[in-house]
Amino acid sequence: MSFEITELEVVRWAEARGIIRNSDAKTQLLKAVSEMGELADAVIKRDRDAIIDGIGDVLVCLIVAAAIEDVDVKQCLRAAYEEIKDRKGYLNRDGVFIKE
């Protein structure tokens, strides 16, 4: 199944439950932060199923926030990639990205 189809299904799911109509982007971002905490816990525990669930939950929150703000998630991702694609550097052993 394509990302576009799944994204549309998420938006329709959120619309059917009144989330798009009754929520706001701020609330969805706070929910995404909460889900990130669960994802971090899953990564620490190396729980693959929980990692998959956590990444999915964060993406759902971001898709809903994007729908509320009337922005295209794919365009956001593309814009971010365009910003980073030419960056040069490396990640050192301490996990710090060193720009050239």
Buried (B, 14 or more C-beta within 10 A) or exposed (E): EEEEEBBEEBBEBBEEEEBBEEBEBEBBBEBBEEBBEBBEEBBEEEEEEBBEBBBBBBBBBBBBBBBBEEEEBEEEEEEEEEEEEEEEEEEEEEEEEEEE
